[in-house]
Amino acid sequence: MTRLDLKGGKWSAGNDGIFTSLVYPLAKASNYFHKQTKDVPGAIELRFPVVVTSAPVYQVNVDREALEPVVVPWSTLARNITSASLQGTFHFDIVSYASLSRYLSERIEPVAEALRAIPAERFAMSEDMSWVRPARVGIEPD
């Protein structure tokens, strides 16, 4: 994740402050909530860590030779963190505010619909959500 800043009439790209003020706190919060449910038998944990920005979201496909930024409604970021108190690969979505409604209807509502389809007389099982790719649903600590 990179932000663009205008300094002295020139644009510069960097990630100053993004890790310490956004990524790391989001990963720590997700890790905290994960610990609350990890030992609950049969528990299914759903987390949707999202950062909403008023700025456009650009994505660059590094698998292509021509590295061209493309405006997208949202993008999933992965960050590997290894520190004394936190280890794992963490995923979260960056969503442009203009696309938030679409994001909710395309990414969150299908999960809610799948949960609604589970008969009320039983608990939800991981098999009920097998179509959801975990990396696309939330942060996953190792």
Backbone as a chain_set.jsonl record, in Angstrom:
{"seq": "MTRLDLKGGKWSAGNDGIFTSLVYPLAKASNYFHKQTKDVPGAIELRFPVVVTSAPVYQVNVDREALEPVVVPWSTLARNITSASLQGTFHFDIVSYASLSRYLSERIEPVAEALRAIPAERFAMSEDMSWVRPARVGIEPD", "coords": {"N": [[0.845, -1.167, 0.0], [0.586, 2.124, -0.89], [0.904, 5.623, -0.578], [0.206, 8.744, -2.155], [1.787, 11.832, -2.063], [1.791, 15.37, -2.236], [4.516, 17.298, -2.432], [6.206, 20.23, -2.241], [5.296, 20.942, -4.801], [5.737, 18.653, -6.237], [4.918, 15.263, -6.849], [5.157, 12.541, -4.633], [5.672, 9.128, -3.88], [5.033, 6.896, -1.258], [5.132, 4.94, 1.78], [5.01, 6.038, 4.261], [4.13, 6.042, 7.583], [1.849, 4.5, 7.074], [2.05, 1.759, 7.707], [2.504, 1.774, 10.536], [0.343, 3.293, 11.508], [-1.957, 2.227, 10.421], [-1.948, -0.457, 9.132], [-0.597, -2.208, 11.016], [-2.044, -1.732, 13.512], [-4.597, -2.637, 12.666], [-4.082, -5.32, 12.083], [-3.312, -6.2, 14.644], [-5.719, -5.824, 16.076], [-7.377, -7.624, 14.719], [-6.058, -10.009, 15.303], [-6.409, -10.084, 18.062], [-9.232, -10.45, 18.291], [-9.418, -12.877, 16.978], [-8.134, -14.582, 18.787], [-10.043, -14.64, 20.773], [-11.997, -16.399, 19.91], [-10.783, -18.708, 18.958], [-10.513, -21.086, 20.449], [-13.038, -21.999, 20.846], [-15.184, -24.609, 20.53], [-16.323, -25.667, 17.359], [-16.772, -23.087, 16.468], [-17.247, -20.536, 14.068], [-15.456, -18.076, 12.6], [-15.894, -14.904, 11.41], [-14.437, -12.271, 9.854], [-14.194, -9.006, 8.633], [-12.075, -7.057, 7.726], [-11.736, -3.797, 6.766], [-10.627, -0.963, 5.034], [-11.742, 2.161, 4.362], [-11.504, 4.604, 1.929], [-11.435, 7.999, 0.809], [-10.089, 8.516, -1.436], [-9.183, 7.552, -4.829], [-8.744, 4.051, -5.586], [-5.99, 2.336, -6.64], [-4.654, -0.342, -8.544], [-1.952, -2.51, -9.219], [-0.893, -4.911, -11.401], [1.538, -7.066, -10.874], [2.341, -9.278, -12.21], [2.348, -8.853, -14.862], [4.203, -7.626, -17.691], [4.117, -4.912, -18.442], [3.791, -2.502, -16.171], [1.092, -1.105, -15.104], [-0.893, 1.19, -13.414], [-4.236, 0.668, -12.416], [-7.45, 1.928, -11.951], [-9.518, 0.691, -9.467], [-12.486, -0.585, -7.827], [-12.101, -1.695, -5.295], [-9.486, -3.349, -3.458], [-7.687, -6.218, -2.366], [-5.318, -6.458, 0.132], [-2.289, -7.98, 1.183], [-0.223, -8.585, 3.922], [2.732, -9.603, 5.325], [3.627, -10.107, 8.585], [6.051, -10.079, 11.049], [6.736, -9.937, 14.238], [7.602, -9.382, 17.712], [5.204, -9.729, 19.09], [3.333, -10.432, 17.217], [2.602, -12.485, 14.522], [2.204, -13.517, 11.189], [0.318, -13.735, 8.087], [-1.555, -11.174, 6.949], [-4.651, -10.103, 5.715], [-6.535, -7.563, 4.156], [-9.139, -5.409, 2.994], [-9.054, -2.605, 0.834], [-11.149, -0.025, 0.169], [-12.723, 2.17, -2.062], [-14.607, 4.994, -1.138], [-16.64, 5.72, -2.867], [-17.317, 3.301, -3.957], [-18.282, 1.785, -1.913], [-20.947, 0.898, -1.342], [-21.394, -0.92, -3.433], [-19.333, -2.734, -2.858], [-20.221, -3.756, -0.376], [-22.586, -5.032, -1.221], [-21.602, -6.931, -3.036], [-19.514, -8.301, -1.756], [-19.97, -8.653, 1.03], [-22.717, -9.121, 1.479], [-23.254, -11.639, 0.082], [-22.107, -13.478, 1.88], [-23.668, -13.078, 4.15], [-26.116, -13.916, 3.098], [-25.567, -16.636, 2.653], [-25.298, -17.486, 5.273], [-27.88, -16.983, 6.194], [-29.234, -18.978, 4.855], [-28.771, -21.271, 6.22], [-30.258, -23.789, 8.122], [-32.274, -22.9, 10.933], [-32.323, -24.558, 13.12], [-29.853, -25.653, 13.557], [-26.293, -25.228, 14.143], [-24.064, -23.086, 12.312], [-21.706, -24.475, 10.069], [-18.3, -25.021, 9.084], [-18.34, -26.105, 6.551], [-20.574, -24.976, 5.44], [-19.694, -22.579, 4.569], [-17.836, -23.091, 2.636], [-17.444, -22.15, 0.067], [-16.4, -19.673, 0.331], [-13.435, -17.95, 0.041], [-10.935, -17.924, 2.386], [-8.808, -15.97, 2.514], [-9.944, -13.874, 1.213], [-11.921, -13.106, 2.817], [-11.075, -12.23, 5.311], [-8.593, -11.252, 7.754], [-5.988, -13.455, 8.429], [-4.342, -14.819, 10.938], [-1.237, -16.598, 11.378]], "CA": [[0.0, 0.0, 0.0], [1.383, 3.342, -1.047], [0.118, 6.844, -0.706], [0.831, 9.803, -2.936], [1.792, 13.124, -1.38], [2.299, 16.502, -2.995], [5.527, 18.0, -1.636], [6.933, 21.214, -3.03], [4.841, 20.928, -6.185], [6.057, 17.37, -6.858], [4.292, 14.112, -6.229], [6.047, 11.471, -4.189], [4.961, 7.939, -3.412], [5.676, 6.256, -0.116], [4.197, 4.344, 2.729], [5.285, 6.619, 5.565], [3.033, 6.054, 8.533], [0.752, 3.581, 6.752], [2.193, 0.528, 8.48], [2.351, 1.993, 11.973], [-0.931, 3.886, 11.902], [-3.107, 1.571, 9.798], [-1.801, -1.897, 8.925], [-0.264, -2.914, 12.257], [-3.182, -1.735, 14.446], [-5.667, -3.478, 12.133], [-3.636, -6.7, 12.281], [-3.378, -6.487, 16.082], [-7.129, -5.941, 16.446], [-7.865, -8.881, 14.167], [-5.429, -11.07, 16.076], [-7.076, -10.094, 19.366], [-10.547, -11.072, 18.164], [-9.185, -14.278, 16.624], [-7.822, -15.299, 20.023], [-11.263, -14.768, 21.572], [-12.852, -17.484, 19.418], [-10.061, -19.848, 18.385], [-10.664, -22.304, 21.243], [-14.458, -22.313, 21.003], [-15.476, -25.736, 19.625], [-17.311, -25.457, 16.312], [-16.977, -21.67, 16.148], [-16.843, -20.007, 12.773], [-15.085, -16.685, 12.814], [-15.963, -14.086, 10.206], [-13.908, -10.917, 10.038], [-14.163, -8.252, 7.39], [-11.292, -5.834, 7.937], [-11.872, -2.933, 5.6], [-10.233, 0.44, 5.131], [-12.48, 2.94, 3.365], [-10.783, 5.837, 1.62], [-12.095, 8.907, -0.133], [-9.232, 8.571, -2.624], [-9.322, 6.396, -5.727], [-7.899, 2.894, -5.287], [-5.281, 1.865, -7.82], [-4.071, -1.668, -8.411], [-0.933, -2.805, -10.22], [-0.675, -6.338, -11.567], [2.984, -7.235, -11.028], [2.595, -10.444, -13.048], [2.434, -8.397, -16.249], [5.427, -6.886, -17.983], [3.812, -3.48, -18.377], [3.217, -2.184, -14.866], [0.189, 0.03, -15.255], [-1.916, 1.286, -12.368], [-5.611, 0.652, -12.895], [-8.393, 2.291, -10.898], [-10.419, -0.403, -9.127], [-13.375, -0.18, -6.74], [-11.436, -2.129, -4.073], [-8.401, -4.301, -3.661], [-7.286, -6.927, -1.163], [-3.893, -6.379, 0.398], [-1.73, -8.971, 2.097], [1.006, -8.095, 4.541], [3.348, -10.555, 6.231], [4.156, -9.393, 9.755], [6.786, -10.872, 12.024], [7.222, -9.107, 15.335], [7.603, -10.126, 18.967], [3.852, -10.023, 19.555], [2.4, -10.687, 16.117], [3.164, -13.167, 13.354], [1.222, -14.053, 10.265], [0.001, -12.999, 6.873], [-2.816, -10.503, 7.213], [-5.343, -9.619, 4.518], [-7.621, -6.616, 4.374], [-9.586, -4.747, 1.77], [-9.066, -1.151, 0.722], [-12.332, 0.258, -0.634], [-13.007, 3.587, -2.276], [-15.915, 5.342, -0.583], [-17.61, 5.724, -3.969], [-17.663, 1.908, -4.263], [-18.612, 1.072, -0.685], [-22.236, 0.218, -1.468], [-21.174, -2.073, -4.316], [-18.505, -3.659, -2.099], [-21.076, -4.427, 0.593], [-23.526, -5.94, -1.888], [-20.906, -8.016, -3.737], [-18.571, -9.042, -0.918], [-20.469, -8.96, 2.364], [-24.073, -9.668, 1.389], [-23.275, -13.084, -0.219], [-21.802, -14.228, 3.099], [-24.873, -12.998, 4.972], [-27.126, -14.774, 2.461], [-25.2, -18.03, 2.918], [-25.625, -17.748, 6.675], [-29.341, -17.016, 6.308], [-29.723, -20.215, 4.251], [-28.526, -22.39, 7.139], [-31.452, -24.022, 8.95], [-32.191, -22.281, 12.26], [-32.208, -25.551, 14.187], [-28.477, -26.132, 13.743], [-25.229, -24.229, 14.068], [-23.34, -22.996, 11.041], [-20.496, -25.287, 10.022], [-17.343, -24.502, 8.11], [-18.757, -26.583, 5.236], [-21.57, -24.039, 4.923], [-18.995, -21.429, 4.013], [-16.697, -23.61, 1.872], [-17.276, -21.385, -1.171], [-15.719, -18.409, 0.657], [-11.986, -18.077, 0.162], [-10.592, -17.22, 3.626], [-7.976, -14.785, 2.322], [-10.787, -12.813, 0.691], [-12.921, -12.753, 3.823], [-10.506, -11.48, 6.422], [-7.213, -11.413, 8.168], [-5.73, -14.781, 8.93], [-3.047, -15.002, 11.607], [-0.663, -17.943, 11.271]], "C": [[0.89, 1.229, 0.0], [0.452, 4.534, -1.104], [0.919, 7.869, -1.483], [0.693, 11.119, -2.18], [2.368, 14.188, -2.302], [3.225, 17.293, -2.084], [6.294, 18.944, -2.539], [6.558, 21.214, -4.499], [5.146, 19.637, -6.924], [5.378, 16.249, -6.094], [5.352, 13.106, -5.811], [5.194, 10.332, -3.648], [5.746, 7.321, -2.27], [4.644, 5.618, 0.779], [4.464, 4.835, 4.148], [4.027, 6.627, 6.424], [1.924, 5.069, 8.262], [0.844, 2.313, 7.591], [1.886, 0.766, 9.946], [0.988, 2.534, 12.372], [-2.15, 3.15, 11.347], [-2.971, 0.048, 9.787], [-1.567, -2.641, 10.243], [-1.412, -2.884, 13.263], [-4.346, -2.618, 13.957], [-5.327, -4.955, 12.315], [-3.714, -7.084, 13.757], [-4.827, -6.667, 16.538], [-7.701, -7.263, 15.944], [-7.321, -10.063, 14.955], [-6.091, -11.2, 17.452], [-8.418, -10.811, 19.274], [-10.445, -12.539, 17.761], [-8.929, -15.109, 17.881], [-9.064, -15.521, 20.879], [-12.101, -15.974, 21.163], [-12.104, -18.737, 18.995], [-10.229, -21.143, 19.159], [-12.126, -22.672, 21.504], [-14.804, -23.432, 20.017], [-16.588, -25.395, 18.622], [-17.529, -24.013, 15.901], [-16.491, -21.349, 14.743], [-16.606, -18.522, 12.984], [-15.114, -15.948, 11.478], [-15.475, -12.685, 10.544], [-13.842, -10.261, 8.676], [-13.38, -6.964, 7.61], [-11.249, -5.006, 6.653], [-11.362, -1.542, 5.955], [-10.959, 1.161, 4.005], [-11.758, 4.264, 3.176], [-11.593, 6.696, 0.657], [-11.315, 9.009, -1.441], [-9.54, 7.41, -3.565], [-8.366, 5.286, -5.304], [-7.305, 2.42, -6.603], [-4.695, 0.497, -7.521], [-3.067, -1.862, -9.543], [-0.738, -4.319, -10.241], [0.804, -6.553, -11.858], [3.344, -8.484, -11.825], [2.706, -10.071, -14.522], [3.719, -7.609, -16.454], [5.207, -5.384, -17.886], [3.106, -3.199, -17.05], [2.391, -0.911, -14.978], [-0.805, 0.058, -14.106], [-3.301, 1.399, -12.993], [-6.512, 1.03, -11.719], [-9.361, 1.126, -10.714], [-11.331, 0.055, -7.983], [-12.807, -0.556, -5.366], [-10.343, -3.106, -4.432], [-8.074, -4.952, -2.322], [-5.774, -6.858, -1.038], [-3.488, -7.476, 1.36], [-0.431, -8.41, 2.647], [1.506, -9.156, 5.505], [3.999, -9.763, 7.366], [4.84, -10.396, 10.665], [7.338, -9.908, 13.054], [7.169, -9.949, 16.597], [6.195, -10.546, 19.376], [2.875, -10.427, 18.448], [3.125, -11.352, 14.948], [2.019, -13.654, 12.481], [1.113, -13.228, 9.01], [-1.411, -12.466, 7.063], [-3.366, -9.919, 5.922], [-6.399, -8.611, 4.932], [-7.929, -5.919, 3.068], [-9.485, -3.242, 1.914], [-10.184, -0.838, -0.264], [-12.471, 1.758, -0.822], [-14.421, 3.857, -1.772], [-17.001, 5.293, -1.666], [-18.091, 4.309, -4.3], [-18.122, 1.121, -3.043], [-19.926, 0.304, -0.789], [-22.104, -1.033, -2.336], [-20.356, -3.149, -3.598], [-19.364, -4.458, -1.109], [-22.014, -5.425, -0.077], [-22.827, -7.113, -2.57], [-20.027, -8.874, -2.838], [-19.145, -9.47, 0.426], [-21.843, -9.636, 2.3], [-24.093, -11.14, 0.999], [-22.969, -13.947, 1.01], [-23.028, -14.236, 4.005], [-25.977, -13.898, 4.406], [-26.838, -16.252, 2.723], [-25.531, -18.398, 4.361], [-27.134, -17.839, 6.888], [-29.918, -18.337, 5.788], [-29.526, -21.428, 5.156], [-29.766, -22.58, 8.009], [-31.245, -23.513, 10.377], [-31.966, -23.301, 13.367], [-30.803, -26.124, 14.351], [-27.498, -24.973, 13.651], [-24.637, -24.207, 12.664], [-22.06, -23.821, 11.148], [-19.567, -24.704, 8.97], [-17.717, -24.942, 6.698], [-19.792, -25.655, 4.598], [-20.927, -22.862, 4.218], [-17.837, -21.854, 3.119], [-16.442, -22.83, 0.583], [-16.55, -20.066, -0.935], [-14.231, -18.682, 0.781], [-11.544, -17.287, 1.377], [-9.768, -15.956, 3.421], [-8.8, -13.607, 1.821], [-11.786, -12.326, 1.732], [-12.287, -11.956, 4.952], [-9.072, -11.791, 6.697], [-7.041, -12.792, 8.79], [-4.379, -14.846, 9.615], [-2.545, -16.426, 11.399], [-0.893, -18.696, 12.569]], "O": [[1.824, 1.345, 0.794], [-0.66, 4.445, -1.625], [2.15, 7.862, -1.469], [-0.392, 11.47, -1.717], [3.312, 13.936, -3.051], [2.79, 17.882, -1.095], [6.953, 18.516, -3.487], [7.407, 21.46, -5.355], [4.851, 19.525, -8.114], [5.274, 16.278, -4.868], [6.314, 12.852, -6.536], [4.144, 10.547, -3.043], [6.974, 7.237, -2.316], [3.439, 5.741, 0.56], [4.18, 4.133, 5.119], [2.991, 7.161, 6.026], [1.113, 4.816, 9.153], [-0.16, 1.844, 8.125], [1.091, 0.037, 10.539], [0.52, 2.258, 13.476], [-3.273, 3.428, 11.769], [-3.796, -0.654, 10.374], [-2.273, -3.604, 10.544], [-1.735, -3.928, 13.829], [-5.004, -3.272, 14.766], [-6.197, -5.752, 12.664], [-4.143, -8.192, 14.08], [-5.119, -7.579, 17.312], [-8.428, -7.943, 16.669], [-8.051, -11.013, 15.239], [-6.303, -12.31, 17.94], [-8.711, -11.684, 20.09], [-11.283, -13.353, 18.15], [-9.453, -16.215, 18.015], [-9.129, -16.493, 21.631], [-12.841, -16.517, 21.984], [-12.74, -19.748, 18.697], [-10.098, -22.216, 18.571], [-12.407, -23.565, 22.302], [-14.729, -23.233, 18.804], [-17.651, -24.901, 18.998], [-18.388, -23.738, 15.064], [-15.453, -21.839, 14.299], [-17.472, -17.809, 13.492], [-14.431, -16.338, 10.531], [-16.031, -12.007, 11.408], [-13.476, -10.893, 7.686], [-13.973, -5.886, 7.672], [-10.786, -5.462, 5.607], [-11.634, -1.018, 7.035], [-10.807, 0.812, 2.834], [-11.44, 4.956, 4.143], [-12.331, 6.19, -0.189], [-11.824, 9.528, -2.435], [-10.097, 6.398, -3.141], [-7.308, 5.551, -4.733], [-8.027, 2.14, -7.559], [-4.291, 0.211, -6.394], [-3.298, -1.436, -10.675], [-0.45, -4.928, -9.211], [1.274, -6.257, -12.956], [4.521, -8.73, -12.09], [3.116, -10.895, -15.34], [4.253, -7.007, -15.524], [6.026, -4.669, -17.309], [1.965, -3.611, -16.843], [2.917, 0.202, -14.951], [-1.487, -0.934, -13.849], [-3.508, 2.126, -13.964], [-6.349, 0.506, -10.617], [-9.949, 0.635, -11.678], [-10.984, 0.981, -7.25], [-13.002, 0.169, -4.39], [-10.277, -3.62, -5.549], [-8.171, -4.316, -1.272], [-5.045, -7.16, -1.983], [-4.254, -7.855, 2.246], [0.365, -7.826, 1.911], [0.777, -9.565, 6.409], [4.813, -8.87, 7.133], [4.273, -11.435, 11.004], [8.28, -9.161, 12.789], [6.74, -11.102, 16.558], [6.018, -11.619, 19.954], [1.715, -10.729, 18.725], [4.131, -10.843, 14.454], [1.0, -14.139, 12.975], [1.725, -12.168, 8.879], [-2.346, -13.229, 7.309], [-2.635, -9.317, 5.136], [-7.078, -8.791, 5.943], [-7.098, -5.847, 2.163], [-9.786, -2.677, 2.965], [-10.175, -1.323, -1.396], [-12.353, 2.527, 0.132], [-15.322, 3.039, -1.962], [-18.131, 4.877, -1.41], [-19.171, 4.146, -4.868], [-18.33, -0.089, -3.133], [-19.996, -0.846, -0.355], [-22.647, -2.085, -2.0], [-20.653, -4.338, -3.717], [-19.246, -5.68, -1.019], [-22.218, -6.529, 0.428], [-23.41, -8.193, -2.672], [-19.816, -10.052, -3.125], [-18.827, -10.557, 0.909], [-22.087, -10.618, 3.002], [-24.913, -11.87, 1.556], [-23.524, -15.036, 1.152], [-23.388, -15.273, 4.563], [-26.686, -14.564, 5.16], [-27.756, -17.029, 2.983], [-25.994, -19.506, 4.631], [-27.61, -18.667, 7.665], [-30.982, -18.764, 6.237], [-30.065, -22.5, 4.879], [-30.269, -21.611, 8.577], [-30.17, -23.679, 10.955], [-31.472, -22.952, 14.439], [-30.586, -26.991, 15.197], [-27.822, -23.894, 13.156], [-24.708, -25.192, 11.93], [-21.417, -23.855, 12.197], [-20.002, -23.98, 8.075], [-17.438, -24.222, 5.739], [-19.879, -25.557, 3.374], [-21.547, -22.223, 3.367], [-16.938, -21.053, 2.867], [-15.326, -22.853, 0.064], [-16.13, -19.411, -1.888], [-13.817, -19.552, 1.547], [-11.754, -16.074, 1.412], [-10.011, -14.957, 4.097], [-8.393, -12.457, 1.987], [-12.418, -11.283, 1.566], [-12.938, -11.067, 5.5], [-8.419, -12.516, 5.947], [-7.869, -13.229, 9.589], [-3.356, -14.922, 8.935], [-3.341, -17.355, 11.259], [-0.487, -19.851, 12.692]]}, "num_chains": 1, "name": "protein.A"}
